[in-house]
Amino acid sequence: MMHGIVNQNGEATIRLVVGNGNGQRQMIDAVIDTGFTGFLTLPLTVITNLNLQLYSREDGTLGDGSVCIFDVYRGFVIWDGEWKRIDVNAAETVPLVGMSLLYGYRMQLDAIEGGTVTIQSLSSLN
């Protein structure tokens, strides 16, 4: 089970450790974005600091309907206590956790500033 908080902007957030395959790691605070279908976005400065490797480009539709091309990198994240290999989209915004990372999990939150965010594996609920 993972825990986060609702920030002063009313956004559900979670703290994550991201890294590369060579042991470089960095802690980030990410906003949970249920409209983002990918795994994780990171600013290029974090991607560069972690020396993540570019492996593809993909089209993405933004919330305003415009289409952008994103560079996609291979990265790792500690998710539910385990290292998980993920795709990381470069985006000059706050880090975002998307639905691909949340897939197979239940998220509950108290929608007030400082409210708790709980993310729990659906398989642990059986």
Residue pairs with C-beta under 8 A, 6 or more apart in sequence:
1 80
1 118
1 119
1 120
1 121
1 124
2 14
2 79
2 80
2 118
2 119
2 120
3 14
3 116
3 117
3 118
3 119
4 12
4 13
4 14
4 15
4 32
4 116
4 117
4 119
5 13
5 114
5 115
5 116
5 117
6 12
6 13
6 109
6 110
6 111
6 112
6 113
6 114
6 115
6 116
6 117
7 13
7 31
7 113
8 113
10 111
10 113
11 31
11 32
12 31
12 32
12 107
12 109
12 117
13 29
13 30
13 31
13 32
13 117
14 29
14 30
14 32
14 97
14 117
14 119
15 27
15 28
15 29
15 30
16 27
16 28
16 29
16 30
16 40
16 77
16 78
16 79
16 95
16 97
17 25
17 26
17 27
17 28
17 77
17 78
18 25
18 26
18 27
18 28
18 40
18 42
18 46
18 50
18 75
18 76
18 77
18 88
19 25
19 26
19 50
19 75
19 76
19 77
19 83
20 50
20 51
20 52
20 53
20 75
20 76
21 74
21 76
22 51
24 49
24 50
24 51
25 50
26 46
26 49
26 50
28 42
28 46
28 95
29 94
29 95
30 40
30 94
30 95
30 96
30 97
31 94
31 95
31 96
31 97
32 96
32 97
32 102
32 107
32 117
33 96
33 97
33 98
34 99
34 102
35 63
36 96
36 97
36 98
36 99
37 98
37 99
37 100
38 60
38 87
38 89
38 98
38 99
38 100
39 77
39 86
39 87
39 88
39 89
39 97
39 98
39 100
39 101
40 75
40 77
40 86
40 87
40 88
40 89
40 95
40 96
40 97
40 98
40 101
41 88
41 89
41 90
41 91
41 93
41 95
41 96
41 98
42 73
42 75
42 88
42 89
42 90
42 91
42 95
43 90
43 91
43 92
43 93
43 95
44 90
44 92
46 95
47 73
47 75
47 88
47 90
50 75
52 73
52 74
52 75
52 88
53 73
53 74
54 71
54 72
54 73
55 72
55 73
55 74
56 71
56 72
57 69
57 70
57 71
57 72
58 69
58 70
58 72
58 89
59 67
59 68
59 69
59 70
60 67
60 68
60 69
60 70
60 89
61 67
62 68
70 89
70 90
70 91
71 89
71 90
72 87
72 88
72 89
72 90
73 87
73 88
73 89
73 90
74 85
74 87
74 88
75 85
75 86
75 87
75 88
76 83
76 84
76 85
76 86
77 83
77 84
77 86
77 101
78 84
79 101
80 105
80 119
80 121
86 100
86 101
87 100
102 119
104 121
104 122
104 123
105 119
105 120
105 121
105 122
106 119
106 120
106 121
106 122
106 125
107 117
107 118
107 119
108 117
108 118
108 120
109 115
109 116
109 117
109 118
110 116
110 117
